[in-house]
């Protein structure tokens, strides 16, 4: 299969492929999604096949307007209306009770709920409108690998497996959406941290809880990204929670064990150690968590093109979007932190 890269002037052609049941990757403010008609069972099955993703993992449905939600779910509680009004379009996914028979069975992975969001990207909103159907949109990568933040990341992973990629440059947020379960409207629960923080949600709707349950391989997750190991590059990742001096010790330790170290850290750490490691990728200026979040996946992917055999990645405080950053980094690393060796 030829994989065509579409520009924004070619959205009608990309939408025509969706209507035919083909797969087209689309840009969002978070990461690139792998789009297919959410009502076409075979098209959705092809998404799982292209990604190599287990079919027990539900998919997020992307819509172009708030009004569409009422057609697809059993009820829209007041808390959902408030959240959609404040955060849509944007990086917030809401889980509703789904109407039976609306979506392909493979969308919900057999659950009685569905995850829906309205992305903040004009090209993709136009694509959804032009296609005339809601689109599933898991990250457009090989399952388990770092999510794509550019069209070329998608092309690298899925060339020959998808019909098209709608290119809109680099994504702005760089981490997937926050997933909020509102099936119990009295206790909204974050299933996956993301581009909208807990504090932001609570400023609008009051108390929000956080589900810290790690889904085992035998369970069906209620939302994407809840599996323990995820977002992983080919090389092992070790998290370093500390300053440049601790990084220096970590580099020395792993290189003495024969590893070629790749460094994924802020400018200050990289400037201090760039001549002592095999490869570096900057997360941005010191203490800039938004830059770090935007660059994390691109950085994890970068080292696959280098000689690095191990990646030392920088930890950030778990507050605001730092919670989402650390959630993804811990999964990429299998929760492995560097411990100082005497």
N, C-alpha and C positions, 0 to 999 in steps of 0.2 A: 504493500500500500504506500502510495506517495503521501507524504505529510506536507501540506501547504501552509505557509505562514501568511496570514491575512493582515493587512493594515486596516485602519479604522474606516477608510473609504470603501472597504470591501465587506462590510458587515452583512449586507444582504446575501452575498455568496456564502459566507460562513453559516448564516441562519438557514439557508437552503439545505446545507448538509445535515444540520440538526433535524430538519423536517423529514429527511430521508432516513433517519435513524443512525446517522454517523456520529462519531465523537469529535468534538471541537473543544480545545482548551481555551479558557477565557481568563482575562486579567481581573483581579479585584484589588481592593486596597490592602488586603492581607497577603495572600499568595495566589498563584495561578491555579484555577480549578479545572477539572476535567469534565466538560459539559456533555450531557446527553438528555434527551427528552425524558423527563421523570415519569411520564405515563406510558412509555414504550418499554415493555419488559425486556425484550431482547437487547435494546440499546443499553439499558442499565446493566444487564448481565455482561455486555461487552466492556463496560467500564471496569468491572471487577477483574475481567480477564486481562485487559490492557495493563492494569496496575499490578496484577498478581496479588490482589487483595482478597482476604477471606470474605465470603459472602455473609458472615455473621456480624459484619461491621456495618451499621446503618450509614446512610448517606444524607448529607444536608441538601435540602431543596432550596434553590435560589429563585426569588420572584422579583418582578420589576415594580410592584406597588403593594402598599399595605392592604388595599382592598381585596387582592387575590387571596389573602390568607383565609378569609371568611368562606371561600369556596372549598377549602381543603380540610378544614379542621372542625371538630364537633362543637367547640365553643371557644370564644375569645374572651378570657376573663379581663376584668378592668385593669389588672396589673399589666397584662400584655399590651393593652391599648396604650397605657401610659409609657411603657418601655419603647414601643414602636414609634410613638410620637416623638420621643426624645432622642432615640439612638439610631433610627433607620432613616435613610440608608446609612449603614455603618457596620463595624465588626462585632455585631451581636447576633447570635443564633438563639432562637427560642424553641423550646420543645413543647408541642401541643399534643392533645389527643387527636388522632387522625380519623377522618371519615373513612369508612370501609369502601374499598374498591376505587378510590380516587387515583392512587399512585400504583405503579408497578410493585408487586409484592417484594421484589428485591430491594426497593428503596428503604423500607423500614426494618429489614432483616427479621421479619416475623413479629415485631413489637407492635403494640397498639398506639404508638406515639410516632410523631414525625418532627424532625428538626428543620426549621425554616429560617432563612435570613434574606435581607435585601441588601446586596453589596453596594458599596459607595464607589462605583466606577461607571462613568457615563457610557463607555463603549459596551460594557457588558449589559447594562440596563437596556440599551438599544438592541443588543443581540437577543435578549430574552423577549422583548416586545416583538421584534421582527420574526422570531421563531414561532411566537404565539403559544408557547407552552412553558411551564416552569422547568428549570434545568437542575439536575443533580450536579454537584460540583465538588467532589473530593479533591484534595490536592493532586495536581497533575504530575505525579512522580511515580517511580517504582515503589510499591508499598514498603514501608519501613524506612525508606531513605529520607534525607532532608527535603523538605518541601521546596518547590521551585518559586523563585522570586523574579525571574526573567523568562521571556519566551524561549531563550536559548537553553535554559535549564530544562524546560519541558522537551525541547527538541532532542536534547542529549538523552533523556530517559525514554521517550516515547516515539521517536522517529520510526515510521513504518507501522506503528500500532494505532495511530489516530489520523483522522482525515485532515484536521487543520488545527492551527494555533492562531488565535487573535492576539496580535502583539500591541501592547500599550506601555512598553518600557518596564522599568523596575517598579515593583510594588512599594507602597509607602510605609505600611505598618511592618510587614515582614514576618509576622507571626499570625497564626490562624485566629479566627474569631473566638470570643468568649461564648461558651455554650451554657445557657441558663434553662433549667428545667422548671416550667411553670405549670406542670400538670397538677400540682398541689399549689393553688394560687396563694394559700396562706403562708407557705414557706418556699419561696423561690430558692433554687439550689444551683450553684455553679458546678457543672460537671467537668468543664475544662476552662482554665483561665485563658484569657486572650487579650484582644485589643481594647476592651472596656474593663476597667478595674472594678473590684468589689466595692471600693469606696464610691466610685462614680455611680454604680447601680444603687447603692444604699442612699445616696443623696437624692434619688428620685423616688424610690419605692420602699424605703425603710430596710429592715433587717433582711439580709441575704445569707444563707448558709453555704458552706463549701463541702462538696463530697470529695473526701480524700481517699476513697476506696480505689485500690489498684485492681483492675479487672484481670482475672487469670485467663489463660488460653482456652479454658473450657466454657467461659461465660460469654454471653452476648452483651456487649457494651451498649448503653443507652445513647451514647454519643461517640463520634469519632475521637481518636486520640487518647482513649482511656486505657489502652493496653500499656503494660509496664515498659517494654522496650520498643522504641519508636524513634523516628527522625535520625537514624544512625548512618554515618558515612562508613566507608569500608575500613577505615583505620579506627583503632580503639581511641576513645576520648576519656581523658582524665580531667576532672574539674579542680581548679586551683582557687581556693578561697583565702586570698591574702594579697600582700603587696608585691612589688617587683623583687624584693629580697627572697620571698618564698618561691616565686617563679624561678629565680636563679638557682635555688637549691633543687627544685624539681627538675629543671633542665639538666643539671649536673648529675642527678641521680639516674635519670632514665638514659642519658647518653652513656653513662658508665656501664649500663646494662646492654649497650649495643643498639639502642633505639635511635632513629633519626627523628628528632622532635620538630613538630609543627606547632607554632605559637598562634593562638587565637585570643587576642587581648587588646587592650586599649593602646593608644599611641605611646604613652609613657613607658609601659612595659616593653613594647616592641622596640622602641628606641634604645632601651638599655640592653636588650638581649639579641637583637637581630643578627649580630655577627657570630652568635654562638649556637644558632639552631639551623635546621635544614630549610625551613620555610616559615613565612609569617603572613598573617592576614589581620588587618586592623579592624577593630570594632568601633573605632572613632576616638574622639577626645575623651579624656579621663572623666569618669562619672556621668557620661552621656548614655543613659540606659535606652533612650529612644533610638539612638544610632546603633547601639549594640543589638537591639531587638531586630532592627531592620536588616542588619548585616549578618546575623547569626547563621542562617541557612546557607547564604552565599559562601560564608567562610568555611562551613563544614564541607561544602561541595568542593571548594577550591583545593583543599589538600589532596583530593583524589588525583589531581594533575601534577602533584609534586612528588619528591622522594620521601616525604615524611612517612614514618611507619607508626607514629603515635601523635595524638593532638593534645596539647595542654590548653584548656579553655578557661577563660576567666569567669568567676562567679560574680554576681551582683546582688545587692540587697533585695529580699523578696517583699517588695512593696510596689504598689502601682503595677505598671506593665512589667516590672522586674519579676513579679510572681509568674507571669506567663513565660518570660525568658528562662527562668530557672526551671520551670516545669518541663520545657522542651529540652533544655540542656541536660537535666538529670536523666531524662529518658534516652537521649542520645548517648549518654555515658553509662547507662545502666546503673546510675546512682553512685558511680565510682569517684571518690574524692582523693586528691593527693594528701597523704599523711607524711609529715616530716620524718625522715630517717636519721637516726643518731649515728 
